[in-house]
């Protein structure tokens, strides 16, 4: 009797999840991330990965959005860690311990501009 594999999480764009990033040092625990891939990708039955941008408690002078506790539902101000954008297995996503807020489309667009700047490209240099 074969059992089907466990159902993968179905995150939505703008949701905050917890994941152990493969790029982090071995002793570093899981961190909060924002799912930035499209819902078509995130919910596709054969898609096994999602694109995430980590959050950091270390605030820098890099022009990235800082998210207040009111925006996230977390207890402190966090900053987008644009250089840490990663593709992670959906199976590695853990739900937060308590419900968090979903970020707005405007905030997702601000995150995208920040990631592009981290690549050394001005958002205005990208043609649609």
Secondary structure, DSSP 8 states (H G I E B T S, - for coil): ------------TT-EEEE--TTS-TT---EEEEE-S-HHHHH-TT--EEEEEEEESS--SSS--EE-HHHHSSSS-EEEEEEEEEEEEGGG-B--SS------HHHHHHHHHHHHHHTT--GGG---
